[in-house]
Amino acid sequence: MATHTNPSTSNEFRPAPPSTTRFDPVRLIALAGALFWFIFVRSSYEQSESVQSRTGMSRVTLAQKDAAFRPIPRAAGGATGVVWYAHSGPALQFILRAYGLQPRRRYLLEIQADDAIYSVASHTSDARGQLAIDTALTRFAEGACVGTNYDAPRPVEGPHRVKFWIKRDGNPTSGVSPSTKPGAPGAALPCRGNGDGDYAYMLMENEVANFTGTGTTP
């Protein structure tokens, strides 16, 4: 598992195991969460997956992880996500859906392509704490301010091992990174974060996506 050089760390909360008392209210809340997952979130997955299966796209899942990098179940309050992606082509086309995030907050989409990590874009979750991203990358490149953690762009041509991550966007709410000197690589990248310095990882990969770029379209 590669480690990002971002000054922030992934201090994820690991929930205590529920009591075994027969009428424990914590267990009742967990049961209600599981029911919500089954009715609403799982149904959204299945509808989208049915559409994507007809297009030949591959699928990887995302989960919020505890301090030991173990997935936190949705019923226990963990965020979840899924990515459908074209396993080959002139661009990395993908559709990402995330659930269980804090509503109306900024989140960074990070992509690790082989040994480089890119903050591709900053997105705002909706009123239900969900993200919906549908895009295609013609190159791997930074798209949001990253301070000194800048990685030079790379073409998508050739085989790549790709990981999709979602983390809190603790960047300033506007302007550019104050830690980057003017004229340095990435100095002009825009900041559109929450302004709180919180970069905790909310979703990490359960599987690695294998993508092969075929070059630009004639």
C-alpha positions in Angstrom: 0.0 0.0 0.0 1.7 3.2 -1.1 1.8 6.1 1.4 1.1 9.7 0.3 3.6 12.4 1.3 0.8 14.8 2.2 1.4 16.3 5.6 -1.9 14.9 6.8 -2.4 11.4 8.1 -5.3 9.0 7.9 -6.5 9.1 11.5 -9.6 7.1 10.9 -12.0 6.4 13.7 -12.4 2.7 14.5 -15.8 2.0 16.2 -15.9 -0.1 19.3 -17.6 -3.5 18.8 -21.3 -3.4 19.7 -22.6 -4.8 23.0 -24.1 -8.2 22.9 -27.1 -7.1 25.1 -30.3 -8.3 23.6 -31.9 -4.9 23.4 -28.8 -2.8 23.0 -29.8 0.4 21.3 -26.4 0.4 19.5 -27.3 -2.9 17.8 -30.7 -1.5 16.9 -29.0 1.5 15.2 -26.6 -0.8 13.4 -29.6 -2.9 12.2 -31.3 0.3 10.9 -28.2 1.3 9.1 -27.9 -2.1 7.5 -31.6 -1.9 6.4 -30.9 1.6 4.9 -27.9 0.2 3.0 -29.9 -2.7 1.6 -32.9 -0.6 0.5 -31.2 2.6 -0.8 -27.5 2.3 -1.3 -27.3 -1.3 -2.5 -30.2 -0.7 -4.9 -28.3 2.3 -6.4 -25.3 0.0 -6.9 -27.3 -2.6 -8.6 -29.0 -0.2 -10.9 -25.8 1.4 -12.0 -23.9 -1.9 -12.2 -26.7 -3.2 -14.5 -26.1 -0.3 -16.8 -22.3 -0.6 -16.8 -22.3 -4.3 -17.4 -23.8 -3.7 -20.8 -20.9 -1.4 -21.7 -18.1 -3.8 -20.8 -16.7 -1.7 -17.9 -14.8 -3.2 -15.0 -15.6 -2.6 -11.4 -13.6 -2.0 -8.2 -15.0 -1.1 -4.7 -13.9 1.5 -2.1 -14.3 1.5 1.6 -13.5 3.6 4.6 -10.7 1.9 6.5 -9.8 1.8 10.2 -6.2 2.4 11.6 -5.3 -1.2 10.6 -6.6 -0.6 7.0 -9.6 -2.9 7.6 -13.0 -1.8 6.0 -15.5 -0.2 8.3 -18.9 -1.7 7.5 -21.6 0.7 6.2 -23.9 -0.3 9.1 -21.2 0.8 11.5 -21.0 4.3 9.9 -18.3 3.6 7.3 -18.3 5.4 4.0 -18.4 3.2 0.8 -17.9 3.6 -2.9 -17.7 1.9 -6.2 -15.8 2.7 -9.5 -16.7 1.4 -12.9 -13.9 2.0 -15.4 -12.9 1.1 -19.0 -10.0 -1.3 -18.7 -8.4 0.0 -21.9 -8.7 2.9 -24.3 -7.2 6.2 -25.3 -8.4 7.7 -22.0 -9.1 6.4 -18.5 -12.9 6.6 -18.4 -14.5 6.0 -15.1 -17.7 6.5 -13.1 -17.3 6.9 -9.3 -20.1 6.8 -6.7 -19.4 7.5 -3.0 -21.9 7.1 -0.1 -21.9 7.9 3.6 -19.7 11.1 3.5 -20.4 14.3 5.4 -23.0 16.3 3.5 -21.9 19.4 1.6 -18.2 19.2 2.2 -15.3 19.3 -0.2 -13.5 16.0 -1.0 -10.4 15.4 -3.1 -10.4 12.6 -5.7 -6.9 11.1 -5.6 -5.6 8.6 -8.1 -2.4 6.6 -7.6 -1.1 5.6 -11.0 1.8 3.2 -10.5 4.2 5.0 -8.1 2.8 8.6 -8.6 -0.2 10.1 -6.7 -2.4 12.8 -8.2 -5.0 15.1 -6.6 -7.2 15.1 -9.7 -10.0 17.3 -8.6 -12.0 18.7 -5.6 -15.7 17.8 -5.4 -18.6 18.7 -3.1 -20.8 16.0 -1.6 -24.5 16.5 -1.9 -27.1 16.9 0.8 -27.1 13.1 1.3 -23.3 12.8 1.7 -22.9 11.3 -1.8 -20.4 12.0 -4.6 -21.0 11.3 -8.3 -18.1 11.7 -10.7 -18.2 10.7 -14.3 -15.1 11.7 -16.3 -12.3 10.6 -18.6 -8.6 11.3 -18.1 -6.3 11.7 -21.1 -3.3 12.0 -18.8 -2.5 11.6 -15.2 -2.1 15.0 -13.7 -2.6 17.2 -10.6 -5.8 19.2 -10.8 -6.0 20.8 -7.3 -3.4 22.5 -5.1 -1.0 20.0 -3.5 1.7 22.2 -2.0 5.1 20.5 -2.3 3.5 17.1 -3.1 3.5 17.8 -6.8 3.9 14.9 -9.3 4.7 15.7 -12.9 2.0 14.7 -15.5 2.2 11.3 -17.2 0.5 10.0 -20.3 -2.1 7.2 -20.0 -0.4 5.1 -22.7 0.7 1.6 -21.6 -0.3 -0.6 -18.7 -1.0 1.0 -15.3 -2.1 -0.1 -11.8 -4.6 2.4 -10.6 -6.0 3.1 -7.2 -8.9 5.5 -6.5 -9.1 7.3 -3.2 -11.4 10.0 -1.7 -10.1 12.2 1.1 -11.2 15.3 2.9 -10.1 18.5 1.2 -8.4 20.5 3.9 -6.9 23.0 1.4 -7.7 26.7 1.6 -11.1 27.8 0.3 -9.6 29.8 -2.5 -6.4 31.0 -4.0 -3.3 28.8 -4.4 -1.2 26.8 -1.9 0.7 29.1 0.4 3.4 26.5 0.8 4.4 26.6 -2.9 6.8 29.2 -4.1 5.6 31.3 -7.1 6.9 29.7 -10.4 7.4 26.3 -8.8 5.7 23.2 -10.4 2.1 23.2 -9.4 2.2 26.7 -7.9 -0.8 27.9 -9.9 -3.1 24.9 -9.1 -6.3 26.2 -7.5 -7.4 25.6 -3.9 -11.1 25.0 -3.3 -11.1 23.1 0.0 -12.8 23.3 3.3 -10.0 25.5 4.8 -9.6 23.3 7.9 -6.4 21.4 7.2 -8.2 18.1 7.5 -7.0 15.6 4.8 -8.2 12.4 6.3 -8.8 9.5 3.9 -12.4 8.6 3.7 -12.3 5.9 1.0 -9.5 3.7 -0.1 -9.3 0.8 -2.6 -10.4 -2.7 -1.9 -9.1 -3.8 -5.3 -6.6 -2.3 -7.8 -7.8 -1.3 -11.2 -5.6 -2.5 -14.1 -5.8 -0.1 -17.0 -4.0 -0.1 -20.4 -3.9 3.2 -22.3 -3.9 2.6 -26.1 -2.8 6.1 -27.2 -4.7 9.1 -28.5 -7.6 8.7 -30.8 -6.7 9.5 -34.5 
